[in-house]
Amino acid sequence: MKYFKIIFCLFLTAPIFISCTSSGESDAIYKQLGENQAKVIYKIDGKEFYPQESIFKGEVNASDKLLSITLIDQFDGRSIVSFGGDDWYLSIPSQKEVFSDDQVNAGVKMGKLVDKQKMIGEAFIMTDGAVTLEEFSKNKMILKIKGKVGKYSDFEQPTEFKTFDATIIYKKPVFNLLNITEEELFSAIKSSK
């Protein structure tokens, strides 16, 4: 009986240590996506922010100093992820820290409509943590994000913070290149995970 209780407790706490998606799950999700489609899995305090049936489309703006990803789903949910720094694209995977006062180094903003009739929305901004660019090519992008978010309204500084765990899987993104060539952008040294 004592061993049963220990195993039961381990079973209950195991999901806390598991990331949003494993590598196998990411591959399965990727295969189901169409061109310029993304799956955005955002969990705030363990609860999914966007509906499970959300499929996002968007565009990627890339320069030698900044990667900016704008995604919109069929329910008008929106997310903007920035990932910056000099030569950010030269080594993949790559991680950038998020600071509330520096959304250029790395940042995440997200919003959705909670009442379409009254046009009432809910929005958050990432205030602390890290954005990891795990895979980056013309055909596939995978980002993992962990940290804290706060309510985002009228550019005010959030005062209450919640845990944030996210995965973005993006198939064949639409790229807009600024002061960088495609050859330069995708010439990163890929290191093993």
ZADO-1210 file (C-alpha; in nm, 4 decimals, padded with zeros to 6 digits):
<atoms>
<atom x="00.0000" y="00.0000" z="00.0000" code="MET" pos="1"/>
<atom x="00.2859" y="00.2370" z="00.0855" code="LYS" pos="2"/>
<atom x="00.4451" y="00.1789" z="-00.2563" code="TYR" pos="3"/>
<atom x="00.1132" y="00.2376" z="-00.4274" code="PHE" pos="4"/>
<atom x="00.0869" y="00.5817" z="-00.2610" code="LYS" pos="5"/>
<atom x="00.4405" y="00.6730" z="-00.3720" code="ILE" pos="6"/>
<atom x="00.3750" y="00.5680" z="-00.7316" code="ILE" pos="7"/>
<atom x="00.0393" y="00.7500" z="-00.7304" code="PHE" pos="8"/>
<atom x="00.2080" y="01.0720" z="-00.6058" code="CYS" pos="9"/>
<atom x="00.4777" y="01.0435" z="-00.8728" code="LEU" pos="10"/>
<atom x="00.2099" y="00.9909" z="-01.1372" code="PHE" pos="11"/>
<atom x="00.0275" y="01.3078" z="-01.0290" code="LEU" pos="12"/>
<atom x="00.3405" y="01.5254" z="-01.0234" code="THR" pos="13"/>
<atom x="00.4949" y="01.3948" z="-01.3478" code="ALA" pos="14"/>
<atom x="00.3053" y="01.6355" z="-01.5791" code="PRO" pos="15"/>
<atom x="00.4636" y="01.9302" z="-01.3980" code="ILE" pos="16"/>
<atom x="00.8057" y="01.8262" z="-01.5270" code="PHE" pos="17"/>
<atom x="00.7012" y="01.7581" z="-01.8844" code="ILE" pos="18"/>
<atom x="00.7349" y="02.0382" z="-02.1381" code="SER" pos="19"/>
<atom x="00.4428" y="02.1515" z="-02.3555" code="CYS" pos="20"/>
<atom x="00.5343" y="01.9058" z="-02.6302" code="THR" pos="21"/>
<atom x="00.7947" y="01.6383" z="-02.6792" code="SER" pos="22"/>
<atom x="00.9976" y="01.6017" z="-02.9973" code="SER" pos="23"/>
<atom x="00.7680" y="01.3228" z="-03.1223" code="GLY" pos="24"/>
<atom x="00.4557" y="01.5286" z="-03.0549" code="GLU" pos="25"/>
<atom x="00.6107" y="01.8267" z="-03.2361" code="SER" pos="26"/>
<atom x="00.6803" y="01.6091" z="-03.5418" code="ASP" pos="27"/>
<atom x="00.3232" y="01.4741" z="-03.5415" code="ALA" pos="28"/>
<atom x="00.1789" y="01.8267" z="-03.5176" code="ILE" pos="29"/>
<atom x="00.4140" y="01.9498" z="-03.7935" code="TYR" pos="30"/>
<atom x="00.2941" y="01.6766" z="-04.0324" code="LYS" pos="31"/>
<atom x="-00.0698" y="01.7861" z="-03.9858" code="GLN" pos="32"/>
<atom x="-00.0009" y="02.1514" z="-04.0702" code="LEU" pos="33"/>
<atom x="-00.0292" y="02.3066" z="-04.4150" code="GLY" pos="34"/>
<atom x="00.1969" y="02.5647" z="-04.5737" code="GLU" pos="35"/>
<atom x="00.2238" y="02.8862" z="-04.3652" code="ASN" pos="36"/>
<atom x="00.0356" y="02.7263" z="-04.0744" code="GLN" pos="37"/>
<atom x="00.1425" y="02.7166" z="-03.7113" code="ALA" pos="38"/>
<atom x="00.0283" y="02.5476" z="-03.3949" code="LYS" pos="39"/>
<atom x="00.0650" y="02.7816" z="-03.0982" code="VAL" pos="40"/>
<atom x="00.0381" y="02.6046" z="-02.7635" code="ILE" pos="41"/>
<atom x="00.0419" y="02.8627" z="-02.4840" code="TYR" pos="42"/>
<atom x="-00.0226" y="02.7550" z="-02.1254" code="LYS" pos="43"/>
<atom x="-00.0742" y="03.0185" z="-01.8563" code="ILE" pos="44"/>
<atom x="-00.0714" y="02.8730" z="-01.5063" code="ASP" pos="45"/>
<atom x="-00.1207" y="02.5324" z="-01.6732" code="GLY" pos="46"/>
<atom x="-00.4348" y="02.6356" z="-01.8649" code="LYS" pos="47"/>
<atom x="-00.4364" y="02.6584" z="-02.2454" code="GLU" pos="48"/>
<atom x="-00.4739" y="03.0182" z="-02.3625" code="PHE" pos="49"/>
<atom x="-00.5868" y="02.9503" z="-02.7212" code="TYR" pos="50"/>
<atom x="-00.8519" y="02.6902" z="-02.8195" code="PRO" pos="51"/>
<atom x="-00.7058" y="02.3505" z="-02.9131" code="GLN" pos="52"/>
<atom x="-00.8569" y="02.3795" z="-03.2619" code="GLU" pos="53"/>
<atom x="-00.6714" y="02.7073" z="-03.3334" code="SER" pos="54"/>
<atom x="-00.4544" y="02.7072" z="-03.6435" code="ILE" pos="55"/>
<atom x="-00.2415" y="03.0174" z="-03.6926" code="PHE" pos="56"/>
<atom x="-00.1147" y="03.1860" z="-04.0079" code="LYS" pos="57"/>
<atom x="00.1261" y="03.4720" z="-04.0243" code="GLY" pos="58"/>
<atom x="00.4527" y="03.6118" z="-04.1400" code="GLU" pos="59"/>
<atom x="00.8121" y="03.6283" z="-04.0288" code="VAL" pos="60"/>
<atom x="01.0189" y="03.9455" z="-04.0587" code="ASN" pos="61"/>
<atom x="01.3907" y="03.8729" z="-04.0419" code="ALA" pos="62"/>
<atom x="01.6963" y="04.0964" z="-04.0381" code="SER" pos="63"/>
<atom x="02.0522" y="04.0500" z="-03.9156" code="ASP" pos="64"/>
<atom x="01.9434" y="04.1932" z="-03.5784" code="LYS" pos="65"/>
<atom x="01.5845" y="04.0757" z="-03.5279" code="LEU" pos="66"/>
<atom x="01.3380" y="03.7937" z="-03.5912" code="LEU" pos="67"/>
<atom x="00.9741" y="03.8978" z="-03.5509" code="SER" pos="68"/>
<atom x="00.6931" y="03.6440" z="-03.5867" code="ILE" pos="69"/>
<atom x="00.3311" y="03.7621" z="-03.6135" code="THR" pos="70"/>
<atom x="00.0623" y="03.4927" z="-03.5939" code="LEU" pos="71"/>
<atom x="-00.3204" y="03.5143" z="-03.6148" code="ILE" pos="72"/>
<atom x="-00.5697" y="03.2279" z="-03.5754" code="ASP" pos="73"/>
<atom x="-00.9197" y="03.1804" z="-03.7178" code="GLN" pos="74"/>
<atom x="-01.0736" y="03.3213" z="-03.3973" code="PHE" pos="75"/>
<atom x="-00.8717" y="03.6482" z="-03.4128" code="ASP" pos="76"/>
<atom x="-00.6240" y="03.5260" z="-03.1526" code="GLY" pos="77"/>
<atom x="-00.2911" y="03.7034" z="-03.2035" code="ARG" pos="78"/>
<atom x="00.0662" y="03.6545" z="-03.0945" code="SER" pos="79"/>
<atom x="00.3898" y="03.8399" z="-03.1637" code="ILE" pos="80"/>
<atom x="00.7246" y="03.6832" z="-03.0768" code="VAL" pos="81"/>
<atom x="01.0503" y="03.8750" z="-03.1102" code="SER" pos="82"/>
<atom x="01.3982" y="03.7296" z="-03.0950" code="PHE" pos="83"/>
<atom x="01.6881" y="03.9675" z="-03.1425" code="GLY" pos="84"/>
<atom x="02.0519" y="04.0549" z="-03.1081" code="GLY" pos="85"/>
<atom x="02.3463" y="04.0835" z="-03.3445" code="ASP" pos="86"/>
<atom x="02.3748" y="03.7773" z="-03.5696" code="ASP" pos="87"/>
<atom x="02.0996" y="03.5942" z="-03.3768" code="TRP" pos="88"/>
<atom x="02.0698" y="03.3405" z="-03.6619" code="TYR" pos="89"/>
<atom x="02.4294" y="03.2121" z="-03.6657" code="LEU" pos="90"/>
<atom x="02.3845" y="02.9246" z="-03.4215" code="SER" pos="91"/>
<atom x="02.0727" y="02.7097" z="-03.3792" code="ILE" pos="92"/>
<atom x="01.9396" y="02.6178" z="-03.1265" code="PRO" pos="93"/>
<atom x="01.9686" y="02.9588" z="-02.9647" code="SER" pos="94"/>
<atom x="01.8177" y="03.1098" z="-02.6515" code="GLN" pos="95"/>
<atom x="01.7431" y="03.4702" z="-02.5574" code="LYS" pos="96"/>
<atom x="01.6397" y="03.6018" z="-02.2181" code="GLU" pos="97"/>
<atom x="01.3183" y="03.8028" z="-02.1809" code="VAL" pos="98"/>
<atom x="01.3236" y="04.1222" z="-01.9770" code="PHE" pos="99"/>
<atom x="01.0112" y="04.3324" z="-01.9223" code="SER" pos="100"/>
<atom x="01.1973" y="04.6505" z="-02.0194" code="ASP" pos="101"/>
<atom x="01.3632" y="04.5046" z="-02.3342" code="ASP" pos="102"/>
<atom x="01.1198" y="04.3391" z="-02.5762" code="GLN" pos="103"/>
<atom x="01.3808" y="04.3564" z="-02.8570" code="VAL" pos="104"/>
<atom x="01.6193" y="04.0988" z="-02.7062" code="ASN" pos="105"/>
<atom x="01.3219" y="03.8614" z="-02.6817" code="ALA" pos="106"/>
<atom x="00.9547" y="03.9099" z="-02.6129" code="GLY" pos="107"/>
<atom x="00.6104" y="03.7576" z="-02.6424" code="VAL" pos="108"/>
<atom x="00.2751" y="03.9350" z="-02.6631" code="LYS" pos="109"/>
<atom x="-00.0531" y="03.7475" z="-02.6942" code="MET" pos="110"/>
<atom x="-00.4197" y="03.8291" z="-02.7100" code="GLY" pos="111"/>
<atom x="-00.7592" y="03.6841" z="-02.7893" code="LYS" pos="112"/>
<atom x="-01.1232" y="03.7865" z="-02.7998" code="LEU" pos="113"/>
<atom x="-01.3253" y="03.6529" z="-02.5076" code="VAL" pos="114"/>
<atom x="-01.6512" y="03.8213" z="-02.6169" code="ASP" pos="115"/>
<atom x="-01.6707" y="03.8845" z="-02.9908" code="LYS" pos="116"/>
<atom x="-02.0076" y="04.0660" z="-02.9690" code="GLN" pos="117"/>
<atom x="-01.8799" y="04.3239" z="-02.7200" code="LYS" pos="118"/>
<atom x="-01.5244" y="04.3178" z="-02.8625" code="MET" pos="119"/>
<atom x="-01.3759" y="04.2368" z="-02.5227" code="ILE" pos="120"/>
<atom x="-01.0338" y="04.0814" z="-02.5256" code="GLY" pos="121"/>
<atom x="-00.7727" y="03.9364" z="-02.2961" code="GLU" pos="122"/>
<atom x="-00.4014" y="04.0016" z="-02.3436" code="ALA" pos="123"/>
<atom x="-00.0714" y="03.9138" z="-02.1784" code="PHE" pos="124"/>
<atom x="00.2907" y="04.0181" z="-02.2174" code="ILE" pos="125"/>
<atom x="00.5897" y="03.8068" z="-02.1218" code="MET" pos="126"/>
<atom x="00.7868" y="03.9757" z="-01.8452" code="THR" pos="127"/>
<atom x="01.0530" y="03.7232" z="-01.7510" code="ASP" pos="128"/>
<atom x="01.1997" y="03.3979" z="-01.8860" code="GLY" pos="129"/>
<atom x="01.3511" y="03.2796" z="-02.2125" code="ALA" pos="130"/>
<atom x="01.2633" y="03.2156" z="-02.5762" code="VAL" pos="131"/>
<atom x="01.4485" y="02.9240" z="-02.7360" code="THR" pos="132"/>
<atom x="01.4695" y="02.8921" z="-03.1129" code="LEU" pos="133"/>
<atom x="01.5066" y="02.5128" z="-03.1347" code="GLU" pos="134"/>
<atom x="01.4719" y="02.4680" z="-03.5107" code="GLU" pos="135"/>
<atom x="01.4962" y="02.7281" z="-03.7848" code="PHE" pos="136"/>
<atom x="01.4773" y="02.6682" z="-04.1595" code="SER" pos="137"/>
<atom x="01.2714" y="02.7730" z="-04.4605" code="LYS" pos="138"/>
<atom x="01.0420" y="02.4786" z="-04.3955" code="ASN" pos="139"/>
<atom x="01.0214" y="02.4515" z="-04.0178" code="LYS" pos="140"/>
<atom x="01.0456" y="02.6636" z="-03.7064" code="MET" pos="141"/>
<atom x="01.0077" y="02.5394" z="-03.3502" code="ILE" pos="142"/>
<atom x="01.0202" y="02.7744" z="-03.0531" code="LEU" pos="143"/>
<atom x="00.9966" y="02.6811" z="-02.6846" code="LYS" pos="144"/>
<atom x="00.9165" y="02.9532" z="-02.4336" code="ILE" pos="145"/>
<atom x="00.9187" y="02.9468" z="-02.0535" code="LYS" pos="146"/>
<atom x="00.8770" y="03.2213" z="-01.7992" code="GLY" pos="147"/>
<atom x="00.6166" y="03.4564" z="-01.6576" code="LYS" pos="148"/>
<atom x="00.3457" y="03.6734" z="-01.8111" code="VAL" pos="149"/>
<atom x="00.1374" y="03.9607" z="-01.6830" code="GLY" pos="150"/>
<atom x="-00.1890" y="04.1192" z="-01.8022" code="LYS" pos="151"/>
<atom x="-00.1276" y="04.3587" z="-02.0887" code="TYR" pos="152"/>
<atom x="-00.3477" y="04.6645" z="-02.1143" code="SER" pos="153"/>
<atom x="-00.2776" y="05.0147" z="-02.2392" code="ASP" pos="154"/>
<atom x="00.0985" y="04.9556" z="-02.2183" code="PHE" pos="155"/>
<atom x="00.0840" y="04.9502" z="-01.8396" code="GLU" pos="156"/>
<atom x="00.3405" y="04.7542" z="-01.6429" code="GLN" pos="157"/>
<atom x="00.1817" y="04.4283" z="-01.5158" code="PRO" pos="158"/>
<atom x="00.1607" y="04.3853" z="-01.1385" code="THR" pos="159"/>
<atom x="00.0404" y="04.0232" z="-01.1178" code="GLU" pos="160"/>
<atom x="00.2391" y="03.7441" z="-01.2831" code="PHE" pos="161"/>
<atom x="00.1524" y="03.3909" z="-01.3976" code="LYS" pos="162"/>
<atom x="00.3670" y="03.0990" z="-01.5157" code="THR" pos="163"/>
<atom x="00.3986" y="03.0607" z="-01.8911" code="PHE" pos="164"/>
<atom x="00.5009" y="02.7546" z="-02.0908" code="ASP" pos="165"/>
<atom x="00.4735" y="02.7517" z="-02.4692" code="ALA" pos="166"/>
<atom x="00.5595" y="02.5756" z="-02.7921" code="THR" pos="167"/>
<atom x="00.5235" y="02.7153" z="-03.1438" code="ILE" pos="168"/>
<atom x="00.5488" y="02.4795" z="-03.4414" code="ILE" pos="169"/>
<atom x="00.5447" y="02.6632" z="-03.7751" code="TYR" pos="170"/>
<atom x="00.5437" y="02.4929" z="-04.1173" code="LYS" pos="171"/>
<atom x="00.6790" y="02.6742" z="-04.4256" code="LYS" pos="172"/>
<atom x="00.6533" y="03.0305" z="-04.2899" code="PRO" pos="173"/>
<atom x="00.6205" y="03.3349" z="-04.5146" code="VAL" pos="174"/>
<atom x="00.9447" y="03.5337" z="-04.4782" code="PHE" pos="175"/>
<atom x="01.0053" y="03.9060" z="-04.5348" code="ASN" pos="176"/>
<atom x="01.3812" y="03.9645" z="-04.5452" code="LEU" pos="177"/>
<atom x="01.5291" y="04.2982" z="-04.4398" code="LEU" pos="178"/>
<atom x="01.9031" y="04.3671" z="-04.4951" code="ASN" pos="179"/>
<atom x="01.9811" y="03.9940" z="-04.5006" code="ILE" pos="180"/>
<atom x="01.9857" y="03.7374" z="-04.7811" code="THR" pos="181"/>
<atom x="01.8160" y="03.3998" z="-04.7676" code="GLU" pos="182"/>
<atom x="02.1564" y="03.2318" z="-04.7912" code="GLU" pos="183"/>
<atom x="02.2855" y="03.4258" z="-04.4886" code="GLU" pos="184"/>
<atom x="01.9686" y="03.3680" z="-04.2886" code="LEU" pos="185"/>
<atom x="01.9720" y="02.9898" z="-04.3267" code="PHE" pos="186"/>
<atom x="02.3468" y="02.9345" z="-04.2985" code="SER" pos="187"/>
<atom x="02.3413" y="02.8800" z="-03.9216" code="ALA" pos="188"/>
<atom x="02.5642" y="02.6290" z="-03.7563" code="ILE" pos="189"/>
<atom x="02.3259" y="02.3659" z="-03.6276" code="LYS" pos="190"/>
<atom x="02.4417" y="02.2225" z="-03.2977" code="SER" pos="191"/>
<atom x="02.3058" y="01.9026" z="-03.1524" code="SER" pos="192"/>
<atom x="02.0486" y="01.9332" z="-02.8729" code="LYS" pos="193"/>
</atoms>
